[in-house]
């Protein structure tokens, strides 16, 4: 098997496309519906992974729209969120077991309940307790990966953001709105440690080189709320901060998926391997440099 080849799902997405861009030392093979592979179809997944010379399977494909997943909850295991996030992962796991390939799975901070006081963080050793359906499906997938009879690595990330991609995540949505002098109402009581996407390829490369297995957190070093994110953007880009007003989780997410108060992740485990992760303030500086 080729140690410098990765077969992966989600390689054209927000995170995956940047991994491909920043890790030219690897060759990548894409598994997606566009290449004729539906991960919910077991036989085709097995055949595709078996026929690849890659030694590593990177699994990122998921239904990630949190509120869209919540709408699927009523359908349970027949819903799209479960089929993609859990059944799809089960198929990938089985194919990796049968071929002896290493599986790297990208998960989320939302597997935790978010009930920690501000200033405290979740470590890799703590037991997840998801509070919405998206997080439930991701945790079920984590459990399948952890139990796999093949080497596995779970990387949890949080609210990823980057400078350039066709689909805008929250940071560039806020930049665009404030740039166009649009008022925004943002949540002040939901904290997280956003992952600067450029950190993920660096972390992945290090974890593969050092042959790590288990769970690692790859998140920013700074706990922020959407309100703080918007304020920092206004400050960094000299936008009018009076356009930003506060709201609460209870009001903003009414009739939507539950979001915890503090989902902050602890990065000590991976930083001990010699990587320094980017704080949100540092990430914004880099975004400003990279924006085209």
C-alpha positions in Angstrom: 0.0 0.0 0.0 1.1 3.5 -0.8 1.9 5.5 2.4 1.8 8.8 0.5 -1.7 8.2 -0.9 -5.0 9.1 0.8 -8.4 8.0 -0.4 -11.0 10.3 1.1 -14.6 11.4 1.4 -15.4 15.1 1.5 -12.2 16.1 -0.3 -13.9 18.9 -2.3 -15.6 20.4 0.8 -14.7 23.4 3.0 -12.1 21.4 5.0 -11.1 18.7 2.6 -10.2 21.0 -0.3 -7.8 22.9 1.9 -6.2 19.7 3.1 -5.6 18.7 -0.6 -4.2 22.2 -1.3 -1.8 22.3 1.7 -0.5 18.7 1.6 1.0 18.3 -1.9 3.3 15.5 -0.6 0.3 13.2 -0.6 -1.7 12.1 -3.7 -5.5 12.1 -3.1 -8.3 10.0 -4.5 -11.8 11.3 -4.1 -14.8 9.2 -3.0 -18.0 11.1 -3.6 -21.3 10.9 -5.5 -19.5 12.9 -8.3 -17.0 10.0 -8.7 -19.9 7.5 -8.6 -19.6 6.4 -5.0 -22.5 6.8 -2.5 -21.1 6.0 0.9 -24.5 4.6 2.1 -24.0 1.8 -0.4 -21.8 -0.8 1.3 -20.7 -2.9 -1.7 -19.5 0.0 -3.8 -17.7 1.5 -0.8 -15.9 -1.7 -0.2 -15.0 -2.2 -3.8 -13.7 1.4 -4.2 -11.5 1.2 -1.1 -10.3 -2.3 -1.9 -9.2 -1.2 -5.4 -7.2 1.8 -4.1 -3.5 1.6 -3.4 -3.9 4.2 -0.6 -2.9 3.1 2.9 -5.0 5.8 4.5 -8.8 6.5 4.3 -9.8 10.1 5.4 -13.5 10.3 6.1 -14.9 13.8 6.2 -18.2 13.5 4.3 -21.2 14.2 6.5 -24.5 16.0 6.7 -23.3 19.0 8.6 -26.2 21.4 8.6 -27.0 21.2 12.3 -30.6 22.4 12.0 -31.2 20.4 8.8 -30.1 17.3 10.8 -32.5 18.2 13.6 -35.3 18.1 11.1 -34.2 14.6 10.2 -34.5 13.4 13.8 -38.2 12.4 13.4 -37.1 9.9 10.8 -34.5 8.3 13.0 -32.3 5.7 11.2 -34.3 6.3 8.0 -33.4 10.0 7.9 -30.6 11.4 5.7 -28.5 12.5 8.7 -28.3 9.0 10.1 -27.8 7.3 6.7 -24.9 9.6 5.7 -23.3 10.2 9.1 -23.7 6.8 10.8 -24.5 4.2 8.1 -22.0 5.8 5.7 -19.3 5.7 8.4 -20.2 2.0 9.2 -19.5 1.2 5.6 -16.2 3.0 5.6 -15.2 1.3 8.8 -16.0 -2.2 7.4 -14.1 -1.5 4.2 -11.0 -0.4 6.3 -11.2 -3.5 8.4 -11.3 -5.7 5.4 -8.4 -4.0 3.6 -6.2 -3.1 6.7 -6.2 0.6 5.9 -5.9 3.2 8.5 -9.0 5.3 9.0 -8.9 9.0 9.9 -12.3 10.4 10.9 -13.1 14.1 11.3 -15.6 14.8 14.1 -16.9 17.8 16.0 -16.9 19.6 19.3 -20.6 19.2 19.4 -20.4 15.7 20.7 -20.0 17.4 24.1 -23.0 18.9 25.9 -21.5 22.3 26.3 -22.4 22.7 29.9 -18.9 23.6 31.3 -18.4 27.0 33.0 -16.6 29.5 30.8 -12.8 29.1 31.1 -13.0 25.3 31.3 -12.4 23.0 28.3 -13.2 19.4 27.2 -10.3 16.9 26.9 -10.2 13.9 24.6 -10.7 11.6 27.6 -14.1 13.1 28.6 -17.3 11.2 27.7 -19.3 12.8 25.0 -23.0 13.6 25.7 -24.5 15.1 22.5 -27.5 17.4 22.8 -28.7 17.6 19.2 -29.3 15.1 16.4 -26.3 16.2 14.3 -24.0 15.6 17.2 -25.7 12.4 18.1 -25.0 11.0 14.6 -21.4 12.1 14.8 -20.9 10.5 18.2 -22.5 7.3 17.0 -20.0 7.4 14.1 -17.1 8.0 16.5 -18.1 4.9 18.4 -18.0 2.8 15.3 -14.6 4.2 14.4 -13.2 3.6 17.9 -14.4 0.0 17.9 -12.9 -0.7 14.4 -10.5 -3.7 14.0 -8.0 -1.5 12.2 -5.8 1.5 13.2 -8.0 4.6 13.6 -7.6 8.3 14.4 -10.4 10.7 15.3 -9.8 14.4 14.9 -12.3 16.7 16.5 -12.6 20.2 15.1 -14.8 23.2 16.0 -16.6 25.8 13.8 -13.9 25.6 11.0 -13.2 28.8 9.0 -10.9 29.8 6.1 -10.2 32.7 3.8 -11.3 31.5 0.3 -13.9 28.9 -0.7 -17.1 29.1 -2.8 -19.3 28.3 0.1 -19.1 30.9 2.9 -18.9 29.8 6.5 -19.9 32.1 9.4 -16.7 34.2 9.4 -16.9 35.3 5.8 -20.7 35.7 6.1 -20.1 38.2 9.0 -17.4 39.9 7.0 -19.7 40.3 3.9 -22.6 41.6 6.0 -20.5 44.1 8.0 -18.7 45.2 4.8 -22.0 46.0 3.2 -23.2 47.8 6.4 -25.9 45.3 7.2 -27.0 45.0 10.8 -26.4 41.5 12.4 -27.9 40.0 15.6 -25.5 37.4 17.1 -25.6 35.0 20.0 -23.6 36.0 23.1 -24.0 32.9 25.3 -22.6 30.1 23.1 -18.8 29.7 23.3 -16.5 27.5 21.2 -12.8 27.4 20.1 -12.9 27.9 16.3 -10.5 25.8 14.2 -8.5 27.8 11.6 -8.8 25.3 8.7 -5.1 25.8 7.7 -4.2 24.1 11.0 -5.9 20.9 10.1 -3.5 19.8 7.3 -0.6 20.6 9.5 -2.1 18.5 12.3 -3.0 15.7 10.0 0.5 15.5 8.5 2.0 15.4 12.0 -0.4 12.7 13.3 0.2 10.5 10.3 4.0 11.0 10.4 4.1 10.0 14.1 1.7 7.1 13.5 -0.8 8.3 16.1 -4.1 6.6 16.9 -7.0 7.5 19.2 -8.6 10.9 19.6 -7.1 14.3 19.1 -8.6 17.8 19.4 -7.6 20.4 16.7 -9.2 23.7 17.7 -8.3 27.3 18.3 -6.7 28.4 21.6 -9.3 31.1 22.2 -12.9 30.7 23.4 -15.3 33.0 21.5 -19.0 33.5 21.0 -20.6 34.6 17.7 -20.9 38.0 19.3 -17.2 38.1 20.0 -16.4 36.8 16.5 -18.4 39.6 15.0 -16.8 42.2 17.2 -13.3 41.0 16.4 -14.1 41.0 12.7 -15.4 44.6 12.9 -12.1 45.6 14.7 -9.8 43.7 12.3 -11.5 45.1 9.2 -12.5 48.6 10.5 -16.2 47.9 10.1 -18.9 49.7 12.1 -19.3 47.7 15.3 -22.6 49.5 16.1 -24.2 47.2 13.4 -23.7 44.3 15.8 -26.3 43.5 18.5 -26.6 40.6 21.0 -29.1 37.9 21.3 -29.3 34.6 23.3 -29.2 30.9 22.4 -32.8 30.6 23.6 -34.1 33.3 21.3 -31.9 32.7 18.2 -32.1 28.9 18.2 -35.8 28.7 19.1 -37.4 25.6 17.5 -33.9 24.7 16.2 -31.2 22.3 17.3 -29.9 22.9 20.9 -26.5 24.5 21.2 -24.5 24.2 24.4 -23.1 27.1 26.4 -19.4 26.3 26.3 -18.0 23.7 23.9 -14.4 24.8 24.2 -11.9 22.0 23.3 -8.6 21.4 25.0 -5.6 21.0 22.6 -2.9 20.0 25.1 -2.6 16.4 23.7 -1.6 17.5 20.2 0.4 20.5 21.3 2.7 18.1 23.2 3.6 16.6 19.9 5.0 20.0 18.9 2.3 21.8 17.0 1.0 25.2 18.0 -2.6 25.9 17.1 -3.9 29.2 15.9 -6.0 31.4 18.2 -9.1 33.1 16.6 -7.4 36.5 16.7 -4.3 35.1 14.8 -6.6 33.3 12.4 -8.4 36.5 11.5 -5.1 38.2 10.8 -4.2 35.4 8.4 -7.7 35.6 6.8 -7.2 39.3 6.1 -3.9 38.5 4.4 -5.3 35.6 2.3 -8.6 37.1 1.2 -8.9 37.5 -2.5 
